[in-house]
Amino acid sequence: MSFASYKRFEQQHEIAFSSLIKIAIALDFENDFDKLFATPHFSTIEELIASEKN
């Protein structure tokens, strides 16, 4: 990842997804991406409704 990309990320909060992955790997956080894209599973309609209220 270039220094310019890192600087843009810090200053403008913009980053290419590939660069974000590289940072996550370097910091040993690549498994945390699973949590971002996980599909929630509900057992009942009440659980779904309750989650939407939060």
mmCIF file as Biopython writes it, N, C-alpha, C and O atoms, coordinates in Angstrom:
data_model
#
loop_
_atom_site.group_PDB
_atom_site.id
_atom_site.type_symbol
_atom_site.label_atom_id
_atom_site.label_alt_id
_atom_site.label_comp_id
_atom_site.label_asym_id
_atom_site.label_entity_id
_atom_site.label_seq_id
_atom_site.pdbx_PDB_ins_code
_atom_site.Cartn_x
_atom_site.Cartn_y
_atom_site.Cartn_z
_atom_site.occupancy
_atom_site.B_iso_or_equiv
_atom_site.auth_seq_id
_atom_site.auth_asym_id
_atom_site.pdbx_PDB_model_num
ATOM 1   N N  . MET A ? 1  ? 0.854   -1.168  0.000  1.0 0.0 1  A 1 
ATOM 2   C CA . MET A ? 1  ? 0.000   0.000   0.000  1.0 0.0 1  A 1 
ATOM 3   C C  . MET A ? 1  ? 0.898   1.227   0.000  1.0 0.0 1  A 1 
ATOM 4   O O  . MET A ? 1  ? 1.862   1.305   0.761  1.0 0.0 1  A 1 
ATOM 5   N N  . SER A ? 2  ? 0.578   2.164   -0.843 1.0 0.0 2  A 1 
ATOM 6   C CA . SER A ? 2  ? 1.421   3.346   -0.955 1.0 0.0 2  A 1 
ATOM 7   C C  . SER A ? 2  ? 1.193   4.310   0.205  1.0 0.0 2  A 1 
ATOM 8   O O  . SER A ? 2  ? 0.148   4.288   0.855  1.0 0.0 2  A 1 
ATOM 9   N N  . PHE A ? 3  ? 2.176   5.141   0.447  1.0 0.0 3  A 1 
ATOM 10  C CA . PHE A ? 3  ? 2.057   6.153   1.495  1.0 0.0 3  A 1 
ATOM 11  C C  . PHE A ? 3  ? 0.931   7.131   1.171  1.0 0.0 3  A 1 
ATOM 12  O O  . PHE A ? 3  ? 0.217   7.582   2.067  1.0 0.0 3  A 1 
ATOM 13  N N  . ALA A ? 4  ? 0.775   7.457   -0.109 1.0 0.0 4  A 1 
ATOM 14  C CA . ALA A ? 4  ? -0.292  8.381   -0.519 1.0 0.0 4  A 1 
ATOM 15  C C  . ALA A ? 4  ? -1.669  7.807   -0.194 1.0 0.0 4  A 1 
ATOM 16  O O  . ALA A ? 4  ? -2.564  8.537   0.232  1.0 0.0 4  A 1 
ATOM 17  N N  . SER A ? 5  ? -1.839  6.499   -0.395 1.0 0.0 5  A 1 
ATOM 18  C CA . SER A ? 5  ? -3.118  5.859   -0.070 1.0 0.0 5  A 1 
ATOM 19  C C  . SER A ? 5  ? -3.380  5.913   1.429  1.0 0.0 5  A 1 
ATOM 20  O O  . SER A ? 5  ? -4.494  6.195   1.870  1.0 0.0 5  A 1 
ATOM 21  N N  . TYR A ? 6  ? -2.346  5.639   2.198  1.0 0.0 6  A 1 
ATOM 22  C CA . TYR A ? 6  ? -2.468  5.691   3.654  1.0 0.0 6  A 1 
ATOM 23  C C  . TYR A ? 6  ? -2.826  7.106   4.120  1.0 0.0 6  A 1 
ATOM 24  O O  . TYR A ? 6  ? -3.681  7.285   4.988  1.0 0.0 6  A 1 
ATOM 25  N N  . LYS A ? 7  ? -2.169  8.099   3.539  1.0 0.0 7  A 1 
ATOM 26  C CA . LYS A ? 7  ? -2.420  9.493   3.907  1.0 0.0 7  A 1 
ATOM 27  C C  . LYS A ? 7  ? -3.856  9.898   3.545  1.0 0.0 7  A 1 
ATOM 28  O O  . LYS A ? 7  ? -4.521  10.580  4.326  1.0 0.0 7  A 1 
ATOM 29  N N  . ARG A ? 8  ? -4.338  9.481   2.364  1.0 0.0 8  A 1 
ATOM 30  C CA . ARG A ? 8  ? -5.709  9.784   1.956  1.0 0.0 8  A 1 
ATOM 31  C C  . ARG A ? 8  ? -6.713  9.136   2.904  1.0 0.0 8  A 1 
ATOM 32  O O  . ARG A ? 8  ? -7.743  9.726   3.229  1.0 0.0 8  A 1 
ATOM 33  N N  . PHE A ? 9  ? -6.404  7.920   3.343  1.0 0.0 9  A 1 
ATOM 34  C CA . PHE A ? 9  ? -7.270  7.223   4.281  1.0 0.0 9  A 1 
ATOM 35  C C  . PHE A ? 9  ? -7.357  7.991   5.597  1.0 0.0 9  A 1 
ATOM 36  O O  . PHE A ? 9  ? -8.446  8.155   6.147  1.0 0.0 9  A 1 
ATOM 37  N N  . GLU A ? 10 ? -6.231  8.457   6.098  1.0 0.0 10 A 1 
ATOM 38  C CA . GLU A ? 10 ? -6.230  9.205   7.359  1.0 0.0 10 A 1 
ATOM 39  C C  . GLU A ? 10 ? -6.931  10.559  7.229  1.0 0.0 10 A 1 
ATOM 40  O O  . GLU A ? 10 ? -7.686  10.949  8.119  1.0 0.0 10 A 1 
ATOM 41  N N  . GLN A ? 11 ? -6.694  11.263  6.150  1.0 0.0 11 A 1 
ATOM 42  C CA . GLN A ? 11 ? -7.199  12.621  6.015  1.0 0.0 11 A 1 
ATOM 43  C C  . GLN A ? 11 ? -8.621  12.698  5.463  1.0 0.0 11 A 1 
ATOM 44  O O  . GLN A ? 11 ? -9.420  13.514  5.922  1.0 0.0 11 A 1 
ATOM 45  N N  . GLN A ? 12 ? -8.942  11.860  4.488  1.0 0.0 12 A 1 
ATOM 46  C CA . GLN A ? 12 ? -10.230 11.960  3.798  1.0 0.0 12 A 1 
ATOM 47  C C  . GLN A ? 12 ? -11.153 10.777  4.071  1.0 0.0 12 A 1 
ATOM 48  O O  . GLN A ? 12 ? -12.293 10.738  3.610  1.0 0.0 12 A 1 
ATOM 49  N N  . HIS A ? 13 ? -10.635 9.813   4.830  1.0 0.0 13 A 1 
ATOM 50  C CA . HIS A ? 13 ? -11.416 8.621   5.178  1.0 0.0 13 A 1 
ATOM 51  C C  . HIS A ? 13 ? -11.861 7.857   3.936  1.0 0.0 13 A 1 
ATOM 52  O O  . HIS A ? 13 ? -12.960 7.302   3.901  1.0 0.0 13 A 1 
ATOM 53  N N  . GLU A ? 14 ? -11.003 7.832   2.919  1.0 0.0 14 A 1 
ATOM 54  C CA . GLU A ? 14 ? -11.257 7.098   1.680  1.0 0.0 14 A 1 
ATOM 55  C C  . GLU A ? 14 ? -10.150 6.071   1.498  1.0 0.0 14 A 1 
ATOM 56  O O  . GLU A ? 14 ? -8.970  6.359   1.700  1.0 0.0 14 A 1 
ATOM 57  N N  . ILE A ? 15 ? -10.564 4.848   1.106  1.0 0.0 15 A 1 
ATOM 58  C CA . ILE A ? 15 ? -9.575  3.799   0.904  1.0 0.0 15 A 1 
ATOM 59  C C  . ILE A ? 15 ? -10.142 2.764   -0.060 1.0 0.0 15 A 1 
ATOM 60  O O  . ILE A ? 15 ? -11.338 2.472   -0.044 1.0 0.0 15 A 1 
ATOM 61  N N  . ALA A ? 16 ? -9.283  2.223   -0.885 1.0 0.0 16 A 1 
ATOM 62  C CA . ALA A ? 16 ? -9.686  1.128   -1.761 1.0 0.0 16 A 1 
ATOM 63  C C  . ALA A ? 16 ? -9.884  -0.115  -0.895 1.0 0.0 16 A 1 
ATOM 64  O O  . ALA A ? 16 ? -9.174  -0.326  0.088  1.0 0.0 16 A 1 
ATOM 65  N N  . PHE A ? 17 ? -10.851 -0.921  -1.279 1.0 0.0 17 A 1 
ATOM 66  C CA . PHE A ? 17 ? -11.129 -2.123  -0.490 1.0 0.0 17 A 1 
ATOM 67  C C  . PHE A ? 17 ? -9.903  -3.019  -0.405 1.0 0.0 17 A 1 
ATOM 68  O O  . PHE A ? 17 ? -9.633  -3.603  0.644  1.0 0.0 17 A 1 
ATOM 69  N N  . SER A ? 18 ? -9.164  -3.131  -1.492 1.0 0.0 18 A 1 
ATOM 70  C CA . SER A ? 18 ? -7.963  -3.973  -1.481 1.0 0.0 18 A 1 
ATOM 71  C C  . SER A ? 18 ? -6.928  -3.458  -0.473 1.0 0.0 18 A 1 
ATOM 72  O O  . SER A ? 18 ? -6.241  -4.250  0.173  1.0 0.0 18 A 1 
ATOM 73  N N  . SER A ? 19 ? -6.820  -2.148  -0.344 1.0 0.0 19 A 1 
ATOM 74  C CA . SER A ? 19 ? -5.895  -1.579  0.636  1.0 0.0 19 A 1 
ATOM 75  C C  . SER A ? 19 ? -6.390  -1.822  2.056  1.0 0.0 19 A 1 
ATOM 76  O O  . SER A ? 19 ? -5.595  -2.082  2.959  1.0 0.0 19 A 1 
ATOM 77  N N  . LEU A ? 20 ? -7.696  -1.737  2.250  1.0 0.0 20 A 1 
ATOM 78  C CA . LEU A ? 20 ? -8.264  -2.009  3.569  1.0 0.0 20 A 1 
ATOM 79  C C  . LEU A ? 20 ? -7.997  -3.456  3.975  1.0 0.0 20 A 1 
ATOM 80  O O  . LEU A ? 20 ? -7.697  -3.731  5.137  1.0 0.0 20 A 1 
ATOM 81  N N  . ILE A ? 21 ? -8.105  -4.371  3.030  1.0 0.0 21 A 1 
ATOM 82  C CA . ILE A ? 21 ? -7.809  -5.780  3.297  1.0 0.0 21 A 1 
ATOM 83  C C  . ILE A ? 21 ? -6.344  -5.949  3.680  1.0 0.0 21 A 1 
ATOM 84  O O  . ILE A ? 21 ? -6.028  -6.703  4.601  1.0 0.0 21 A 1 
ATOM 85  N N  . LYS A ? 22 ? -5.453  -5.261  2.987  1.0 0.0 22 A 1 
ATOM 86  C CA . LYS A ? 22 ? -4.030  -5.356  3.300  1.0 0.0 22 A 1 
ATOM 87  C C  . LYS A ? 22 ? -3.742  -4.880  4.713  1.0 0.0 22 A 1 
ATOM 88  O O  . LYS A ? 22 ? -2.945  -5.495  5.421  1.0 0.0 22 A 1 
ATOM 89  N N  . ILE A ? 23 ? -4.380  -3.795  5.133  1.0 0.0 23 A 1 
ATOM 90  C CA . ILE A ? 23 ? -4.203  -3.294  6.496  1.0 0.0 23 A 1 
ATOM 91  C C  . ILE A ? 23 ? -4.738  -4.310  7.498  1.0 0.0 23 A 1 
ATOM 92  O O  . ILE A ? 23 ? -4.094  -4.586  8.509  1.0 0.0 23 A 1 
ATOM 93  N N  . ALA A ? 24 ? -5.908  -4.861  7.220  1.0 0.0 24 A 1 
ATOM 94  C CA . ALA A ? 24 ? -6.504  -5.848  8.120  1.0 0.0 24 A 1 
ATOM 95  C C  . ALA A ? 24 ? -5.604  -7.069  8.273  1.0 0.0 24 A 1 
ATOM 96  O O  . ALA A ? 24 ? -5.447  -7.592  9.377  1.0 0.0 24 A 1 
ATOM 97  N N  . ILE A ? 25 ? -5.014  -7.523  7.172  1.0 0.0 25 A 1 
ATOM 98  C CA . ILE A ? 25 ? -4.110  -8.673  7.234  1.0 0.0 25 A 1 
ATOM 99  C C  . ILE A ? 25 ? -2.870  -8.339  8.052  1.0 0.0 25 A 1 
ATOM 100 O O  . ILE A ? 25 ? -2.422  -9.144  8.868  1.0 0.0 25 A 1 
ATOM 101 N N  . ALA A ? 26 ? -2.318  -7.149  7.831  1.0 0.0 26 A 1 
ATOM 102 C CA . ALA A ? 26 ? -1.121  -6.742  8.561  1.0 0.0 26 A 1 
ATOM 103 C C  . ALA A ? 26 ? -1.380  -6.647  10.064 1.0 0.0 26 A 1 
ATOM 104 O O  . ALA A ? 26 ? -0.491  -6.917  10.871 1.0 0.0 26 A 1 
ATOM 105 N N  . LEU A ? 27 ? -2.596  -6.264  10.431 1.0 0.0 27 A 1 
ATOM 106 C CA . LEU A ? 27 ? -2.951  -6.118  11.846 1.0 0.0 27 A 1 
ATOM 107 C C  . LEU A ? 27 ? -3.632  -7.366  12.412 1.0 0.0 27 A 1 
ATOM 108 O O  . LEU A ? 27 ? -4.074  -7.376  13.561 1.0 0.0 27 A 1 
ATOM 109 N N  . ASP A ? 28 ? -3.710  -8.419  11.590 1.0 0.0 28 A 1 
ATOM 110 C CA . ASP A ? 28 ? -4.319  -9.694  11.990 1.0 0.0 28 A 1 
ATOM 111 C C  . ASP A ? 28 ? -5.801  -9.537  12.346 1.0 0.0 28 A 1 
ATOM 112 O O  . ASP A ? 28 ? -6.274  -10.103 13.332 1.0 0.0 28 A 1 
ATOM 113 N N  . PHE A ? 29 ? -6.524  -8.763  11.533 1.0 0.0 29 A 1 
ATOM 114 C CA . PHE A ? 29 ? -7.959  -8.557  11.721 1.0 0.0 29 A 1 
ATOM 115 C C  . PHE A ? 29 ? -8.778  -9.012  10.517 1.0 0.0 29 A 1 
ATOM 116 O O  . PHE A ? 29 ? -9.954  -8.662  10.407 1.0 0.0 29 A 1 
ATOM 117 N N  . GLU A ? 30 ? -8.179  -9.784  9.613  1.0 0.0 30 A 1 
ATOM 118 C CA . GLU A ? 30 ? -8.908  -10.152 8.401  1.0 0.0 30 A 1 
ATOM 119 C C  . GLU A ? 30 ? -10.144 -10.995 8.684  1.0 0.0 30 A 1 
ATOM 120 O O  . GLU A ? 30 ? -11.091 -10.963 7.897  1.0 0.0 30 A 1 
ATOM 121 N N  . ASN A ? 31 ? -10.168 -11.736 9.764  1.0 0.0 31 A 1 
ATOM 122 C CA . ASN A ? 31 ? -11.347 -12.543 10.090 1.0 0.0 31 A 1 
ATOM 123 C C  . ASN A ? 31 ? -12.527 -11.692 10.549 1.0 0.0 31 A 1 
ATOM 124 O O  . ASN A ? 31 ? -13.663 -12.168 10.534 1.0 0.0 31 A 1 
ATOM 125 N N  . ASP A ? 32 ? -12.290 -10.462 10.950 1.0 0.0 32 A 1 
ATOM 126 C CA . ASP A ? 32 ? -13.372 -9.583  11.389 1.0 0.0 32 A 1 
ATOM 127 C C  . ASP A ? 32 ? -14.276 -9.143  10.246 1.0 0.0 32 A 1 
ATOM 128 O O  . ASP A ? 32 ? -15.384 -8.665  10.491 1.0 0.0 32 A 1 
ATOM 129 N N  . PHE A ? 33 ? -13.830 -9.292  9.009  1.0 0.0 33 A 1 
ATOM 130 C CA . PHE A ? 33 ? -14.687 -8.931  7.875  1.0 0.0 33 A 1 
ATOM 131 C C  . PHE A ? 33 ? -15.907 -9.839  7.785  1.0 0.0 33 A 1 
ATOM 132 O O  . PHE A ? 33 ? -16.944 -9.442  7.255  1.0 0.0 33 A 1 
ATOM 133 N N  . ASP A ? 34 ? -15.782 -11.044 8.298  1.0 0.0 34 A 1 
ATOM 134 C CA . ASP A ? 34 ? -16.935 -11.953 8.321  1.0 0.0 34 A 1 
ATOM 135 C C  . ASP A ? 34 ? -18.097 -11.337 9.088  1.0 0.0 34 A 1 
ATOM 136 O O  . ASP A ? 34 ? -19.255 -11.511 8.708  1.0 0.0 34 A 1 
ATOM 137 N N  . LYS A ? 35 ? -17.800 -10.632 10.145 1.0 0.0 35 A 1 
ATOM 138 C CA . LYS A ? 35 ? -18.848 -10.010 10.967 1.0 0.0 35 A 1 
ATOM 139 C C  . LYS A ? 35 ? -19.560 -8.884  10.214 1.0 0.0 35 A 1 
ATOM 140 O O  . LYS A ? 35 ? -20.756 -8.667  10.410 1.0 0.0 35 A 1 
ATOM 141 N N  . LEU A ? 36 ? -18.842 -8.180  9.366  1.0 0.0 36 A 1 
ATOM 142 C CA . LEU A ? 36 ? -19.440 -7.079  8.609  1.0 0.0 36 A 1 
ATOM 143 C C  . LEU A ? 36 ? -20.474 -7.558  7.602  1.0 0.0 36 A 1 
ATOM 144 O O  . LEU A ? 36 ? -21.483 -6.894  7.364  1.0 0.0 36 A 1 
ATOM 145 N N  . PHE A ? 37 ? -20.209 -8.715  7.017  1.0 0.0 37 A 1 
ATOM 146 C CA . PHE A ? 37 ? -21.059 -9.200  5.937  1.0 0.0 37 A 1 
ATOM 147 C C  . PHE A ? 37 ? -21.902 -10.409 6.327  1.0 0.0 37 A 1 
ATOM 148 O O  . PHE A ? 37 ? -22.464 -11.086 5.465  1.0 0.0 37 A 1 
ATOM 149 N N  . ALA A ? 38 ? -21.989 -10.675 7.614  1.0 0.0 38 A 1 
ATOM 150 C CA . ALA A ? 38 ? -22.762 -11.828 8.079  1.0 0.0 38 A 1 
ATOM 151 C C  . ALA A ? 38 ? -24.258 -11.566 7.908  1.0 0.0 38 A 1 
ATOM 152 O O  . ALA A ? 38 ? -24.747 -10.463 8.152  1.0 0.0 38 A 1 
ATOM 153 N N  . THR A ? 39 ? -24.950 -12.582 7.494  1.0 0.0 39 A 1 
ATOM 154 C CA . THR A ? 39 ? -26.397 -12.505 7.354  1.0 0.0 39 A 1 
ATOM 155 C C  . THR A ? 39 ? -27.033 -12.936 8.668  1.0 0.0 39 A 1 
ATOM 156 O O  . THR A ? 39 ? -26.794 -14.051 9.134  1.0 0.0 39 A 1 
ATOM 157 N N  . PRO A ? 40 ? -27.831 -12.075 9.266  1.0 0.0 40 A 1 
ATOM 158 C CA . PRO A ? 40 ? -28.457 -12.470 10.536 1.0 0.0 40 A 1 
ATOM 159 C C  . PRO A ? 40 ? -29.513 -13.547 10.303 1.0 0.0 40 A 1 
ATOM 160 O O  . PRO A ? 40 ? -30.211 -13.542 9.289  1.0 0.0 40 A 1 
ATOM 161 N N  . HIS A ? 41 ? -29.616 -14.446 11.236 1.0 0.0 41 A 1 
ATOM 162 C CA . HIS A ? 41 ? -30.613 -15.515 11.163 1.0 0.0 41 A 1 
ATOM 163 C C  . HIS A ? 41 ? -31.565 -15.362 12.335 1.0 0.0 41 A 1 
ATOM 164 O O  . HIS A ? 41 ? -31.142 -15.177 13.476 1.0 0.0 41 A 1 
ATOM 165 N N  . PHE A ? 42 ? -32.830 -15.439 12.047 1.0 0.0 42 A 1 
ATOM 166 C CA . PHE A ? 42 ? -33.854 -15.284 13.069 1.0 0.0 42 A 1 
ATOM 167 C C  . PHE A ? 42 ? -34.663 -16.568 13.173 1.0 0.0 42 A 1 
ATOM 168 O O  . PHE A ? 42 ? -34.980 -17.205 12.168 1.0 0.0 42 A 1 
ATOM 169 N N  . SER A ? 43 ? -34.987 -16.933 14.394 1.0 0.0 43 A 1 
ATOM 170 C CA . SER A ? 43 ? -35.801 -18.128 14.629 1.0 0.0 43 A 1 
ATOM 171 C C  . SER A ? 43 ? -37.278 -17.831 14.537 1.0 0.0 43 A 1 
ATOM 172 O O  . SER A ? 43 ? -38.078 -18.687 14.158 1.0 0.0 43 A 1 
ATOM 173 N N  . THR A ? 44 ? -37.636 -16.598 14.889 1.0 0.0 44 A 1 
ATOM 174 C CA . THR A ? 44 ? -39.055 -16.232 14.882 1.0 0.0 44 A 1 
ATOM 175 C C  . THR A ? 44 ? -39.225 -14.858 14.250 1.0 0.0 44 A 1 
ATOM 176 O O  . THR A ? 44 ? -38.264 -14.099 14.130 1.0 0.0 44 A 1 
ATOM 177 N N  . ILE A ? 45 ? -40.434 -14.546 13.853 1.0 0.0 45 A 1 
ATOM 178 C CA . ILE A ? 45 ? -40.736 -13.226 13.303 1.0 0.0 45 A 1 
ATOM 179 C C  . ILE A ? 45 ? -40.571 -12.153 14.383 1.0 0.0 45 A 1 
ATOM 180 O O  . ILE A ? 45 ? -40.236 -11.008 14.078 1.0 0.0 45 A 1 
ATOM 181 N N  . GLU A ? 46 ? -40.803 -12.519 15.621 1.0 0.0 46 A 1 
ATOM 182 C CA . GLU A ? 46 ? -40.633 -11.570 16.724 1.0 0.0 46 A 1 
ATOM 183 C C  . GLU A ? 46 ? -39.169 -11.128 16.852 1.0 0.0 46 A 1 
ATOM 184 O O  . GLU A ? 46 ? -38.892 -9.960  17.127 1.0 0.0 46 A 1 
ATOM 185 N N  . GLU A ? 47 ? -38.241 -12.059 16.652 1.0 0.0 47 A 1 
ATOM 186 C CA . GLU A ? 47 ? -36.820 -11.706 16.692 1.0 0.0 47 A 1 
ATOM 187 C C  . GLU A ? 47 ? -36.474 -10.730 15.575 1.0 0.0 47 A 1 
ATOM 188 O O  . GLU A ? 47 ? -35.707 -9.791  15.788 1.0 0.0 47 A 1 
ATOM 189 N N  . LEU A ? 48 ? -37.018 -10.937 14.418 1.0 0.0 48 A 1 
ATOM 190 C CA . LEU A ? 48 ? -36.785 -10.040 13.278 1.0 0.0 48 A 1 
ATOM 191 C C  . LEU A ? 48 ? -37.319 -8.643  13.579 1.0 0.0 48 A 1 
ATOM 192 O O  . LEU A ? 48 ? -36.625 -7.649  13.364 1.0 0.0 48 A 1 
ATOM 193 N N  . ILE A ? 49 ? -38.538 -8.570  14.070 1.0 0.0 49 A 1 
ATOM 194 C CA . ILE A ? 49 ? -39.160 -7.281  14.395 1.0 0.0 49 A 1 
ATOM 195 C C  . ILE A ? 49 ? -38.372 -6.565  15.484 1.0 0.0 49 A 1 
ATOM 196 O O  . ILE A ? 49 ? -38.145 -5.358  15.392 1.0 0.0 49 A 1 
ATOM 197 N N  . ALA A ? 50 ? -37.958 -7.287  16.499 1.0 0.0 50 A 1 
ATOM 198 C CA . ALA A ? 50 ? -37.185 -6.702  17.589 1.0 0.0 50 A 1 
ATOM 199 C C  . ALA A ? 50 ? -35.846 -6.160  17.085 1.0 0.0 50 A 1 
ATOM 200 O O  . ALA A ? 50 ? -35.397 -5.109  17.543 1.0 0.0 50 A 1 
ATOM 201 N N  . SER A ? 51 ? -35.205 -6.860  16.150 1.0 0.0 51 A 1 
ATOM 202 C CA . SER A ? 51 ? -33.929 -6.394  15.637 1.0 0.0 51 A 1 
ATOM 203 C C  . SER A ? 51 ? -34.065 -5.129  14.809 1.0 0.0 51 A 1 
ATOM 204 O O  . SER A ? 51 ? -33.165 -4.290  14.800 1.0 0.0 51 A 1 
ATOM 205 N N  . GLU A ? 52 ? -35.189 -4.986  14.111 1.0 0.0 52 A 1 
ATOM 206 C CA . GLU A ? 52 ? -35.412 -3.788  13.300 1.0 0.0 52 A 1 
ATOM 207 C C  . GLU A ? 52 ? -35.704 -2.575  14.167 1.0 0.0 52 A 1 
ATOM 208 O O  . GLU A ? 52 ? -35.438 -1.446  13.754 1.0 0.0 52 A 1 
ATOM 209 N N  . LYS A ? 53 ? -36.243 -2.782  15.355 1.0 0.0 53 A 1 
ATOM 210 C CA . LYS A ? 53 ? -36.519 -1.666  16.260 1.0 0.0 53 A 1 
ATOM 211 C C  . LYS A ? 53 ? -35.238 -1.110  16.837 1.0 0.0 53 A 1 
ATOM 212 O O  . LYS A ? 53 ? -35.165 0.067   17.187 1.0 0.0 53 A 1 
ATOM 213 N N  . ASN A ? 54 ? -34.216 -1.963  16.937 1.0 0.0 54 A 1 
ATOM 214 C CA . ASN A ? 54 ? -32.927 -1.526  17.490 1.0 0.0 54 A 1 
ATOM 215 C C  . ASN A ? 54 ? -32.164 -0.868  16.378 1.0 0.0 54 A 1 
ATOM 216 O O  . ASN A ? 54 ? -31.040 -0.412  16.587 1.0 0.0 54 A 1 
#
